[in-house]
């Protein structure tokens, strides 16, 4: 049985993100859409946290599963990394730090 805190059981942030993404694919769809809009508007750099905050602001009715937070801040860089994986031609739009877990 799935609980809202099931991701706490997983060991790494990446494992938690993978499970959250699996349960909530609409979050990445929104992230991808906003990033592509920013690119089409000529933005040179984008912040993953800013995109996540816009999703939160614009999606009052967004319901997510698997975490106690609607969208955990720890996942912002993971969404940006996923975006760059899917759209490598835009890798210069985000800056990344080394991952800790």
Rosetta silent file (secondary structure, phi, psi, omega in degrees, C-alpha in Angstrom):
SEQUENCE: XXXXXXXXXXXXXXXXXXXXXXXXXXXXXXXXXXXXXXXXXXXXXXXXXXXXXXXXXXXXXXXXXXXXXXXXXXXXXXXXXXXXXXXXXXXXXXXXXXXXX
SCORE:     score description
SCORE:     0.000 S_00000001
   1 L     0.000  132.926 -177.086    0.000    0.000    0.000 S_00000001
   2 L   -85.888  134.083  175.959    1.361    3.375   -1.000 S_00000001
   3 L  -116.017  167.018 -179.362    1.625    6.139    1.551 S_00000001
   4 L   -68.615  -17.632 -178.726    2.396    9.796    1.071 S_00000001
   5 L  -109.373   20.486 -175.476    5.787    9.268    2.707 S_00000001
   6 H   -60.636  -26.854 -176.863    6.824    6.110    0.830 S_00000001
   7 H   -71.363  -19.637  178.873    9.851    7.855   -0.706 S_00000001
   8 H   -60.767  -28.710 -178.052   11.418    8.291    2.726 S_00000001
   9 H   -70.121  -23.865 -176.057   12.173    4.557    2.640 S_00000001
  10 L   -77.677  153.906 -170.348   14.428    4.868   -0.412 S_00000001
  11 L   -79.251  -45.168 -171.902   18.155    5.374    0.069 S_00000001
  12 L  -115.815  160.779  176.146   19.219    8.135   -2.311 S_00000001
  13 H   -59.949  -38.119 -179.899   17.775   11.362   -3.639 S_00000001
  14 H   -64.129  -41.606  177.433   18.017    9.908   -7.150 S_00000001
  15 H   -63.135  -41.438  178.764   15.963    6.862   -6.152 S_00000001
  16 H   -64.474  -44.148  177.806   13.387    9.123   -4.526 S_00000001
  17 H   -60.863  -46.334 -178.761   13.261   11.335   -7.603 S_00000001
  18 H   -57.328  -43.600  179.572   12.891    8.341   -9.933 S_00000001
  19 H   -68.165  -42.878  178.687    9.944    7.052   -7.918 S_00000001
  20 H   -60.898  -44.437  179.543    8.360   10.506   -7.650 S_00000001
  21 H   -62.364  -41.113  178.297    8.711   10.999  -11.405 S_00000001
  22 H   -60.523  -40.337 -179.162    7.174    7.586  -12.050 S_00000001
  23 H   -79.423  -22.272 -171.678    4.171    8.494   -9.868 S_00000001
  24 L  -135.881   61.757 -176.963    3.873   12.087  -11.156 S_00000001
  25 H   -62.900  -21.889 -179.877    4.819   12.326  -14.849 S_00000001
  26 H   -65.846  -26.426  178.983    2.803   15.544  -15.251 S_00000001
  27 H   -63.453  -46.113  179.442    5.365   17.465  -13.197 S_00000001
  28 H   -67.855  -36.665  176.848    8.071   16.796  -15.798 S_00000001
  29 H   -57.563  -42.991  178.500    5.676   17.573  -18.636 S_00000001
  30 H   -68.510  -42.038  178.636    5.094   20.998  -17.071 S_00000001
  31 H   -59.255  -49.290 -179.274    8.812   21.477  -16.382 S_00000001
  32 H   -60.067  -44.728 -179.889    9.685   20.597  -19.972 S_00000001
  33 H   -60.459  -46.499 -179.489    6.999   22.886  -21.357 S_00000001
  34 H   -66.556  -39.483  178.173    8.151   25.859  -19.269 S_00000001
  35 H   -63.518  -43.347  179.418   11.802   25.281  -20.131 S_00000001
  36 H   -66.535  -34.994  175.009   10.999   25.147  -23.844 S_00000001
  37 H   -63.395  -45.617  178.465    8.938   28.338  -23.548 S_00000001
  38 H   -59.242  -42.244  178.781   11.891   30.051  -21.871 S_00000001
  39 H   -64.660  -43.127 -179.423   14.209   28.884  -24.635 S_00000001
  40 H   -65.929  -23.837  177.878   11.794   30.048  -27.337 S_00000001
  41 L   -87.160    1.190  175.650   11.720   33.471  -25.659 S_00000001
  42 L    90.140   13.926  178.960   15.486   33.706  -25.933 S_00000001
  43 L   -64.907  134.374  179.261   16.521   33.043  -22.345 S_00000001
  44 L   -82.657  -37.366 -179.448   20.237   32.330  -22.118 S_00000001
  45 L  -135.964  151.238  177.371   20.091   30.648  -18.688 S_00000001
  46 L  -136.805  152.937  176.769   17.296   29.177  -16.615 S_00000001
  47 L  -107.501  126.973  179.659   16.945   28.107  -13.019 S_00000001
  48 H   -60.978  -39.466  179.262   15.406   24.753  -12.235 S_00000001
  49 H   -63.088  -39.132  178.279   14.126   26.063   -8.895 S_00000001
  50 H   -61.611  -43.422  179.221   12.411   28.955  -10.648 S_00000001
  51 H   -62.655  -42.964  178.433   10.638   26.553  -13.005 S_00000001
  52 H   -61.662  -41.296  178.454    9.522   24.403  -10.055 S_00000001
  53 H   -64.747  -38.228  177.028    8.172   27.500   -8.279 S_00000001
  54 H   -63.695  -42.009  177.556    6.238   28.517  -11.400 S_00000001
  55 H   -59.623  -45.664  179.185    4.726   25.014  -11.561 S_00000001
  56 H   -61.272  -45.421 -176.903    3.683   25.323   -7.916 S_00000001
  57 H   -65.644  -45.439 -175.866    2.249   28.803   -8.441 S_00000001
  58 H   -80.265  -11.063 -172.594    0.388   28.006  -11.654 S_00000001
  59 L  -123.395   58.600  179.106   -0.848   24.611  -10.498 S_00000001
  60 L   -55.318  -32.143 -177.381   -2.797   25.167   -7.303 S_00000001
  61 L   -90.378    2.228  179.270   -4.843   22.101   -8.167 S_00000001
  62 L   -64.395  123.972  177.115   -1.789   19.915   -8.900 S_00000001
  63 L  -113.135  125.695  177.599   -1.966   16.768   -6.803 S_00000001
  64 L  -117.239  163.815 -178.354    1.148   14.653   -6.472 S_00000001
  65 L  -125.749  153.781  168.585    1.777   11.296   -4.845 S_00000001
  66 L    96.939   -8.538 -179.594    4.643    9.673   -3.017 S_00000001
  67 L  -142.383  154.012  179.427    6.163   12.578   -1.069 S_00000001
  68 L   -72.975  -16.845  177.178    4.992   14.787    1.764 S_00000001
  69 L  -102.077  148.914  177.111    5.736   17.830   -0.431 S_00000001
  70 L   -55.952  -51.814  172.488    3.868   18.717   -3.609 S_00000001
  71 L  -141.700  113.818 -178.180    7.262   18.939   -5.360 S_00000001
  72 L   -66.465  131.700  178.537   10.349   18.412   -3.216 S_00000001
  73 H   -57.261  -28.578 -179.819   12.987   21.131   -3.758 S_00000001
  74 H   -64.631  -15.033 -177.671   15.621   18.400   -3.884 S_00000001
  75 H   -92.525   -8.070 -175.886   14.195   17.273   -7.213 S_00000001
  76 H   -57.568  -49.038 -178.703   14.635   20.580   -9.083 S_00000001
  77 H   -67.327  -28.508  178.794   18.140   19.777  -10.305 S_00000001
  78 H   -69.495  -37.042  175.631   17.024   16.253  -11.218 S_00000001
  79 H   -65.751  -40.543  178.056   14.306   17.685  -13.457 S_00000001
  80 H   -64.438  -41.323  177.670   16.865   19.966  -15.107 S_00000001
  81 H   -63.589  -40.292  177.621   19.215   17.021  -15.631 S_00000001
  82 H   -63.802  -41.932  178.666   16.384   14.999  -17.144 S_00000001
  83 H   -59.741  -46.327 -179.453   15.538   17.913  -19.438 S_00000001
  84 H   -66.894  -33.082  175.078   19.157   18.159  -20.633 S_00000001
  85 H   -63.498  -41.193 -179.508   19.232   14.388  -21.117 S_00000001
  86 H   -78.004  -28.831 -176.767   16.140   14.673  -23.329 S_00000001
  87 L  -131.473   69.291 -175.461   17.292   17.896  -25.045 S_00000001
  88 H   -60.877  -20.822  177.924   21.118   17.826  -25.083 S_00000001
  89 H   -67.270  -11.928 -179.610   21.182   20.759  -27.506 S_00000001
  90 H  -112.089   21.347 -176.316   20.072   22.934  -24.546 S_00000001
  91 H   -61.686  -24.322 -179.475   22.662   21.769  -21.995 S_00000001
  92 H   -78.097   -5.485 -177.934   24.069   25.305  -21.730 S_00000001
  93 H   -78.842  -18.991 -179.924   20.743   26.624  -20.381 S_00000001
  94 L  -125.633  145.346  171.200   21.321   25.134  -16.915 S_00000001
  95 L  -104.666  141.019 -177.084   24.371   25.090  -14.623 S_00000001
  96 L  -124.710  143.783  170.318   24.905   22.011  -12.514 S_00000001
  97 L   -97.492  165.651  175.449   26.788   21.211   -9.344 S_00000001
  98 L   -65.464  142.223  177.848   28.140   17.770   -8.567 S_00000001
  99 L   -79.331  143.637  178.516   25.520   15.440   -7.112 S_00000001
 100 L   -95.336  -31.005  179.455   25.959   14.261   -3.523 S_00000001
 101 L  -150.399    0.000    0.000   23.542   11.320   -3.660 S_00000001
